[in-house]
Amino acid sequence: MSPRPESAAVVIVGGGAVGTAAAYHLARLGITDVVVCERETLGSGSTGKSAGGIRLQFGDELNVRLSLRSLAELERFEELTGQPIDLVQPGYLFLLDDERDVGVFRQALAVQQALGVPSREITPAEARELVPQLTLDGIVTATYCPRDGYMTADAVVRGYAAAAAARGVRICQSCPVTAIRTGAGGRIVGVDTAQGPIATDTVICAAGAWSAEVGRLAGVELPVVGLPRWMHFTPSDGGLPARLPLTIDFSSGFYFHREGAGLVFGGREQEVEGLAEHVARRLPVLLELPVTSSWWGYYEVSPDENAIVGEAAAPGRFLYATGFSGHGFQQAPAVGEHLAELVAGLPPTLDLSPFDVARFAAGHERREAFVV
């Protein structure tokens, strides 16, 4: 979208939801000498392969706060950026068949409700009212939040990028960063890209599953690995309700939701055949529907399946936001805001210091229980 500049106040590595949200929020704060370096095309990494969901149902209080902040922005997204994102909010429905999970979910509900989240525990019969075709064998209970939903992930990236570019941010596609250069005192002095060098003293790593590789360019260890996850599309809906919650069989990881006139479904198994047992047990009507396309993307997974967000001790001005373990897209608005505040030296709207990468070396892992 833009030619490579010779210099920039900030270089953002990664043009997915987190990177473009950071660019938008920097521009909103008046920091527009920014370039986004995307290795392929905007949203071509994990964002474009995601389910596009957002939920307020988390076990970690900080994740609940992040999602509340993000959802507030996404609910106003067209007003803020001019880009419609097709946000629908039929809720997330978690199905629980393990008593150990029930206790964890009940504790989390108390945290969520204390923060104003309208989540609640419902009976299996109430779950079937929401999804009449469900098979409830073994289900002990369920939780549901009507504000949860999903949207078009690519549209979010387009909206952030266009709004940032309109304020002067430059977007460079097919522009992978190949080196991060430091000078006296270990300070960042620039990056090298496939299109040439860019002088800068501030780099934001928002590279998703490729963040460990980018971190190593700066001498920073970001313990993130890419975990492939598949999704499958069926063009018909098997008579499921038009307003269908994103439904998750928590113990197996099998989930499904509407996609236009059809359905999208997936889970921990890569192939449709591997999901067949879970489908037969929870939504047998899905076995009767044709699968016309499948695709995969990465979860970028951290050791405690929680986000890694902060600024490196050395080199300074190397910021990072990664390791979301499947919920990076939905938390991108609040994380992008936080990164912009770090760059600007402003007090953070949300204190995300518990997500600093240093927690691993200090033995302070912060595990998120609600990982699908």
C-alpha positions in Angstrom: 0.0 0.0 0.0 3.0 2.3 0.6 6.6 2.5 -0.5 9.2 1.6 2.0 10.2 4.7 3.9 13.9 5.3 4.8 13.0 6.0 8.4 10.1 5.9 10.9 9.6 6.6 14.5 8.0 3.2 15.0 8.2 0.0 13.0 5.5 -2.6 13.6 6.3 -6.1 12.5 3.1 -7.9 11.5 0.0 -6.8 9.7 -2.6 -8.8 11.4 -5.2 -7.6 13.9 -2.7 -6.8 16.7 -0.3 -4.9 14.4 -2.9 -2.9 12.6 -4.7 -2.1 15.9 -1.5 -0.8 17.3 -1.0 1.3 14.2 -4.5 2.7 14.5 -4.1 3.6 18.2 -0.7 5.2 17.6 -2.2 7.4 14.9 -5.2 8.2 17.2 -2.6 9.5 19.7 -1.0 11.6 17.0 2.0 9.3 16.4 1.8 8.9 12.7 5.4 8.4 11.6 4.8 4.7 11.7 5.3 1.9 9.2 3.7 -1.6 9.4 5.9 -4.3 7.8 3.9 -7.3 6.7 5.7 -10.3 5.4 2.9 -11.2 3.0 -0.4 -9.4 2.8 -2.5 -7.8 5.6 -4.3 -10.4 7.6 -2.7 -13.3 5.8 -1.4 -14.9 9.0 -3.4 -16.2 11.9 -6.0 -13.4 11.8 -7.3 -14.3 8.4 -7.6 -18.0 9.4 -9.4 -17.3 12.7 -13.0 -17.9 13.6 -13.4 -14.2 14.2 -14.9 -14.7 17.6 -14.9 -12.5 20.7 -15.9 -13.7 24.2 -16.0 -12.3 27.7 -15.9 -15.8 29.2 -12.4 -16.2 30.5 -10.9 -17.5 33.7 -8.1 -14.9 34.1 -9.6 -11.6 35.3 -7.1 -9.7 33.1 -8.4 -11.5 30.1 -11.9 -10.6 31.0 -10.9 -6.9 31.3 -9.1 -7.1 28.0 -12.1 -8.5 26.2 -14.5 -6.0 27.7 -12.3 -3.2 26.5 -11.9 -4.8 23.1 -15.6 -5.5 22.6 -16.5 -1.9 23.5 -14.4 -0.8 20.6 -15.6 -3.5 18.2 -19.2 -2.6 18.9 -18.4 0.9 17.7 -16.0 -0.2 14.9 -17.8 1.2 11.9 -18.4 4.5 13.7 -14.7 4.7 14.5 -13.1 3.5 11.3 -15.9 3.6 8.6 -15.5 -0.2 8.1 -18.4 -2.6 8.8 -17.3 -5.8 10.3 -20.5 -7.8 10.4 -20.4 -8.3 14.2 -23.2 -10.5 15.5 -23.7 -11.4 19.1 -25.6 -14.6 19.6 -23.4 -15.6 22.5 -20.9 -18.3 23.3 -22.2 -21.5 24.7 -19.7 -23.8 26.7 -20.8 -27.4 27.2 -19.2 -29.1 30.2 -19.1 -32.8 30.9 -16.3 -33.0 33.4 -17.0 -32.0 37.1 -13.4 -30.7 37.4 -14.2 -28.1 34.6 -17.5 -27.2 36.3 -15.8 -25.9 39.4 -13.3 -23.8 37.4 -16.1 -22.4 35.3 -18.2 -21.5 38.3 -15.3 -19.6 39.9 -14.7 -17.8 36.6 -18.4 -16.9 36.4 -18.1 -15.1 39.7 -15.1 -13.1 38.4 -16.9 -12.3 35.2 -20.1 -11.2 36.8 -18.2 -9.0 39.3 -16.9 -7.1 36.3 -20.4 -6.7 34.8 -20.3 -9.5 32.3 -23.8 -11.0 31.8 -22.5 -14.6 31.7 -24.5 -17.3 33.6 -24.7 -21.0 34.2 -27.6 -22.7 32.4 -29.0 -26.2 32.5 -28.4 -28.8 29.7 -32.1 -28.4 28.8 -31.6 -24.6 28.4 -28.6 -25.3 26.2 -30.7 -27.4 23.9 -33.2 -24.6 23.7 -30.4 -22.5 22.2 -29.2 -25.3 19.9 -32.1 -27.8 19.5 -30.0 -30.4 17.5 -27.5 -30.9 20.4 -27.0 -34.3 21.9 -26.6 -33.8 25.6 -25.2 -37.2 26.7 -22.9 -36.7 29.7 -23.3 -32.9 29.8 -23.4 -31.7 33.5 -24.0 -28.1 32.9 -23.3 -25.2 30.5 -22.4 -21.5 30.6 -23.6 -18.8 28.3 -22.9 -15.1 27.7 -25.2 -13.2 25.3 -22.7 -10.4 24.5 -20.2 -12.9 23.0 -20.1 -13.2 19.3 -18.1 -13.2 16.1 -17.3 -11.0 13.1 -15.4 -10.9 9.8 -11.7 -10.9 10.9 -10.4 -9.6 7.6 -12.7 -6.6 7.8 -11.3 -5.6 11.2 -7.7 -5.6 9.8 -8.9 -3.6 6.7 -10.6 -1.1 8.9 -7.7 -0.5 11.3 -5.2 -0.3 8.4 -7.3 2.1 6.3 -8.0 4.4 9.3 -4.3 4.4 10.3 -3.2 5.0 6.7 -5.6 7.9 6.4 -3.7 9.6 9.3 -0.3 9.0 7.6 0.7 5.5 8.8 2.5 3.6 6.0 1.6 0.0 5.3 4.3 -2.1 3.5 3.2 -5.5 2.3 5.6 -8.2 1.0 8.1 -6.6 3.4 9.4 -9.1 5.9 11.8 -7.8 8.5 15.1 -9.7 8.2 17.2 -8.0 10.8 16.9 -5.6 13.8 20.1 -3.5 14.1 21.4 -2.0 17.4 24.0 0.6 18.0 25.8 2.2 21.0 24.4 1.1 24.3 22.4 -1.7 22.7 19.8 0.8 21.4 17.8 -0.1 18.3 18.8 1.9 15.4 16.9 0.3 12.5 15.6 -2.7 10.8 16.4 -4.4 7.5 13.6 -5.6 5.3 13.3 -7.4 2.0 12.7 -4.0 0.5 15.6 -2.3 2.2 16.6 -0.7 5.5 14.4 1.5 7.7 16.0 3.7 10.4 14.0 3.5 13.7 14.5 3.4 17.4 11.3 1.6 18.3 10.0 -1.8 17.1 6.8 -3.5 17.9 6.7 -7.3 17.4 3.1 -8.3 16.5 4.2 -11.3 14.4 1.9 -14.0 15.8 3.3 -17.5 15.4 6.5 -16.0 13.9 7.2 -13.8 17.0 10.0 -16.0 18.4 11.8 -15.6 15.1 11.4 -11.8 15.2 12.4 -11.7 18.9 15.6 -13.5 18.2 16.5 -10.8 15.6 16.6 -8.4 18.6 18.2 -10.9 21.0 14.9 -11.3 22.9 13.5 -14.8 23.7 9.8 -15.0 23.2 8.7 -18.5 24.1 6.0 -18.9 21.4 5.3 -21.8 19.1 2.9 -22.2 16.3 0.2 -24.8 16.7 -1.8 -25.6 13.5 -5.6 -25.5 13.9 -8.0 -26.5 11.1 -11.5 -25.2 10.3 -14.1 -26.7 8.0 -17.0 -25.1 6.1 -20.4 -26.6 5.2 -22.7 -24.4 3.0 -25.9 -25.6 4.6 -27.0 -25.4 8.2 -28.9 -28.7 8.9 -31.8 -26.7 10.2 -29.9 -25.1 13.0 -31.3 -21.8 14.3 -30.5 -18.6 12.4 -29.3 -17.0 15.7 -26.8 -19.7 16.7 -24.4 -19.3 19.6 -20.7 -20.2 19.0 -20.9 -23.5 20.8 -17.9 -25.3 22.3 -17.8 -28.8 23.7 -15.1 -27.8 26.2 -13.5 -31.2 27.0 -13.0 -32.2 23.3 -12.5 -28.7 21.9 -15.1 -29.3 19.2 -16.9 -26.1 18.2 -19.2 -24.7 15.6 -20.9 -21.5 14.6 -22.7 -19.9 11.7 -20.9 -18.7 8.6 -23.5 -17.1 6.3 -26.1 -19.7 5.3 -23.8 -22.5 6.5 -21.6 -23.5 9.3 -18.0 -23.5 10.3 -16.6 -26.1 12.7 -13.3 -27.3 14.1 -11.4 -28.6 17.0 -8.1 -29.9 18.1 -7.9 -32.6 15.4 -6.6 -31.5 12.0 -8.7 -33.7 9.7 -12.5 -33.8 9.4 -12.3 -37.6 10.1 -10.6 -36.9 13.4 -13.5 -34.7 14.5 -16.1 -37.3 13.5 -16.4 -38.9 17.0 -17.0 -35.5 18.6 -19.4 -34.4 15.9 -21.4 -37.7 16.3 -21.5 -37.3 20.1 -22.6 -33.6 20.2 -24.1 -32.6 16.8 -24.9 -35.6 14.7 -26.8 -33.6 12.1 -23.4 -32.2 11.0 -22.4 -35.6 9.7 -25.1 -35.3 7.1 -23.8 -32.0 5.6 -21.2 -31.7 2.9 -17.8 -30.1 3.7 -16.8 -27.9 0.8 -13.7 -26.2 2.1 -11.1 -26.4 4.8 -8.3 -24.2 5.9 -5.8 -23.9 8.7 -4.0 -21.2 10.7 -1.7 -21.0 13.7 -2.5 -20.6 17.3 0.7 -18.9 18.7 1.0 -20.7 22.0 2.9 -19.5 25.1 4.0 -21.9 28.0 1.0 -20.9 30.2 -1.4 -20.4 27.2 -1.7 -16.7 28.1 -0.6 -13.5 26.3 3.0 -12.2 26.3 2.8 -8.4 26.2 5.3 -5.7 27.2 8.6 -4.1 26.5 12.0 -5.8 26.6 14.6 -4.8 29.2 17.2 -5.0 26.4 17.2 -3.7 23.8 14.9 -0.9 25.0 12.0 0.1 22.8 11.5 -3.5 21.6 7.8 -4.1 22.4 5.9 -7.3 21.9 2.4 -8.7 21.9 2.1 -12.4 21.1 1.4 -15.8 22.6 -2.3 -15.3 22.9 -3.0 -19.0 22.4 -6.1 -18.5 20.3 -7.5 -15.3 21.6 -5.2 -12.7 20.0 -7.7 -11.5 17.4 -10.4 -10.8 19.9 -8.1 -8.9 22.3 -6.4 -6.9 19.5 -8.2 -3.6 20.1 -7.2 -3.3 23.8 -3.7 -4.7 23.2 -3.2 -2.3 20.3 -4.2 0.5 22.6 -1.8 -0.7 25.3 1.1 -0.9 22.9 0.4 2.7 21.7 0.3 3.9 25.3 3.7 2.2 26.0 5.2 3.9 22.9 3.8 7.3 23.9 4.8 6.9 27.6 1.2 7.3 28.8 -0.3 5.7 31.8 -1.8 2.4 30.7 -5.6 2.1 30.4 -5.1 -1.5 31.5 -2.1 -2.7 33.5 -0.8 -5.6 31.4 2.5 -5.9 33.3 1.6 -9.4 34.6 1.8 -10.5 30.9 5.5 -9.4 30.6 7.7 -12.2 29.2 9.9 -11.9 32.3 7.3 -13.9 34.3 8.5 -17.2 32.8 12.1 -16.7 34.1 10.7 -15.6 37.4 8.5 -18.7 37.7 5.3 -16.7 37.7 3.3 -18.4 35.0 -0.2 -17.1 34.7 -2.4 -19.9 33.2 -5.6 -19.3 31.3 -8.0 -22.1 31.8 -10.5 -21.2 29.1 -8.4 -22.2 26.0 -10.3 -23.9 23.2 
